[in-house]
């Protein structure tokens, strides 16, 4: 079972790379002072009771995503605000909305593929710092 799941994650990871590239320039967006739930807290203060899964997922998506018909400036601003934390957080929020087991599985594979991508970048940065990135293997 584990091998089949890992194969599905690997297949999705290839899809992500083909469609979104390596995302080498994304910052992690993590740290002990990161207010990763700030959009939810702010929305809860502004509109008490707005804590359903689809509301939270929408908050996270609006925070960094942009409309496909957005201006180049809006798109650049959204790209500049993107971090690994925000991408993973939004994907996880999508999983929390799912009730259908098949869709839930798909969402979890997407989360896992994104986590693999992030780990790849962490390891790549480590190799770059060591001066071994791109060295003949």
LOVO-116973 format. One record per residue (C-alpha): residue in one letter; x, y, z. Coordinates in nm, 3 decimals, decimal comma, padded with zeros to 5 digits. Example, Ala and Ser with C-alpha at 12.3 -4.5 7.8 and 13.67 -1.06 7.14 Angstrom:
residues 2
REC  code       c1       c2       c3
REC     a   01,230  -00,450   00,780
REC     s   01,367  -00,106   00,714
end
This chain:
residues 137
REC  code       c1       c2       c3
REC     x   00,000   00,000   00,000
REC     x   00,279   00,245   00,093
REC     x   00,454   00,195  -00,241
REC     x   00,130   00,263  -00,432
REC     x   00,069   00,583  -00,234
REC     x   00,428   00,700  -00,284
REC     x   00,398   00,630  -00,657
REC     x   00,085   00,847  -00,670
REC     x   00,265   01,126  -00,484
REC     x   00,563   01,098  -00,719
REC     x   00,334   01,117  -01,021
REC     x   00,166   01,427  -00,880
REC     x   00,505   01,580  -00,802
REC     x   00,600   01,542  -01,169
REC     x   00,275   01,717  -01,265
REC     x   00,354   02,002  -01,024
REC     x   00,706   02,045  -01,161
REC     x   00,583   02,047  -01,522
REC     x   00,312   02,304  -01,445
REC     x   00,471   02,526  -01,181
REC     x   00,844   02,469  -01,208
REC     x   01,081   02,425  -00,915
REC     x   00,972   02,737  -00,720
REC     x   01,335   02,789  -00,624
REC     x   01,287   03,150  -00,518
REC     x   01,002   03,094  -00,273
REC     x   01,095   03,172   00,086
REC     x   00,992   02,923   00,353
REC     x   00,771   03,171   00,540
REC     x   00,827   02,984   00,865
REC     x   00,968   03,071   01,203
REC     x   00,866   03,105   01,565
REC     x   00,723   03,456   01,510
REC     x   00,518   03,376   01,199
REC     x   00,149   03,449   01,247
REC     x   00,035   03,171   01,017
REC     x  -00,326   03,186   01,132
REC     x  -00,351   03,565   01,112
REC     x  -00,605   03,566   00,824
REC     x  -00,840   03,343   01,026
REC     x  -00,800   03,544   01,345
REC     x  -00,855   03,872   01,159
REC     x  -01,165   03,737   00,983
REC     x  -01,303   03,597   01,308
REC     x  -01,270   03,936   01,472
REC     x  -01,435   04,109   01,176
REC     x  -01,709   03,850   01,122
REC     x  -01,765   03,623   01,422
REC     x  -01,881   03,274   01,330
REC     x  -01,699   03,268   00,997
REC     x  -01,500   02,955   01,077
REC     x  -01,634   02,696   00,836
REC     x  -01,375   02,504   00,635
REC     x  -01,469   02,665   00,303
REC     x  -01,442   03,015   00,456
REC     x  -01,096   02,945   00,592
REC     x  -00,976   02,788   00,267
REC     x  -01,105   03,094   00,081
REC     x  -00,921   03,327   00,318
REC     x  -00,593   03,147   00,260
REC     x  -00,643   03,138  -00,115
REC     x  -00,729   03,510  -00,133
REC     x  -00,421   03,596   00,070
REC     x  -00,175   03,487  -00,196
REC     x  -00,368   03,379  -00,503
REC     x  -00,469   03,627  -00,766
REC     x  -00,743   03,630  -01,025
REC     x  -00,617   03,495  -01,356
REC     x  -00,744   03,818  -01,512
REC     x  -00,565   04,031  -01,251
REC     x  -00,341   04,314  -01,358
REC     x   00,029   04,241  -01,397
REC     x   00,083   04,446  -01,081
REC     x  -00,167   04,235  -00,885
REC     x  -00,007   03,918  -01,014
REC     x   00,343   04,039  -00,923
REC     x   00,227   04,138  -00,573
REC     x   00,068   03,795  -00,520
REC     x   00,382   03,619  -00,643
REC     x   00,598   03,835  -00,416
REC     x   00,385   03,737  -00,115
REC     x   00,396   03,363  -00,188
REC     x   00,581   03,141   00,058
REC     x   00,601   02,766   00,105
REC     x   00,405   02,804   00,428
REC     x   00,121   02,986   00,251
REC     x   00,105   02,731  -00,030
REC     x   00,099   02,433   00,205
REC     x  -00,145   02,603   00,442
REC     x  -00,391   02,668   00,161
REC     x  -00,362   02,311   00,031
REC     x  -00,419   02,169   00,378
REC     x  -00,723   02,393   00,418
REC     x  -00,861   02,237   00,098
REC     x  -00,827   01,890   00,251
REC     x  -01,022   01,998   00,559
REC     x  -01,317   02,091   00,337
REC     x  -01,349   01,749   00,177
REC     x  -01,612   01,499   00,281
REC     x  -01,586   01,281  -00,028
REC     x  -01,317   01,016   00,031
REC     x  -01,196   01,016  -00,330
REC     x  -01,153   01,396  -00,336
REC     x  -00,994   01,386   00,009
REC     x  -00,737   01,137  -00,118
REC     x  -00,660   01,361  -00,418
REC     x  -00,617   01,665  -00,193
REC     x  -00,387   01,475   00,043
REC     x  -00,172   01,361  -00,250
REC     x  -00,146   01,727  -00,355
REC     x  -00,039   01,825  -00,002
REC     x   00,219   01,545   00,003
REC     x   00,351   01,644  -00,340
REC     x   00,386   02,003  -00,227
REC     x   00,569   01,890   00,088
REC     x   00,806   01,683  -00,126
REC     x   00,871   01,987  -00,345
REC     x   00,949   02,199  -00,040
REC     x   01,188   01,933   00,094
REC     x   01,359   01,924  -00,247
REC     x   01,418   02,300  -00,227
REC     x   01,553   02,275   00,130
REC     x   01,800   02,007   00,023
REC     x   01,891   02,200  -00,289
REC     x   01,968   02,513  -00,083
REC     x   02,184   02,301   00,147
REC     x   02,380   02,171  -00,153
REC     x   02,419   02,523  -00,291
REC     x   02,557   02,643   00,045
REC     x   02,800   02,351   00,050
REC     x   02,909   02,432  -00,304
REC     x   02,807   02,089  -00,428
REC     x   02,490   02,178  -00,624
REC     x   02,538   02,082  -00,985
REC     x   02,858   01,888  -00,919
REC     x   02,897   01,571  -01,124
REC     x   02,755   01,273  -00,942
end
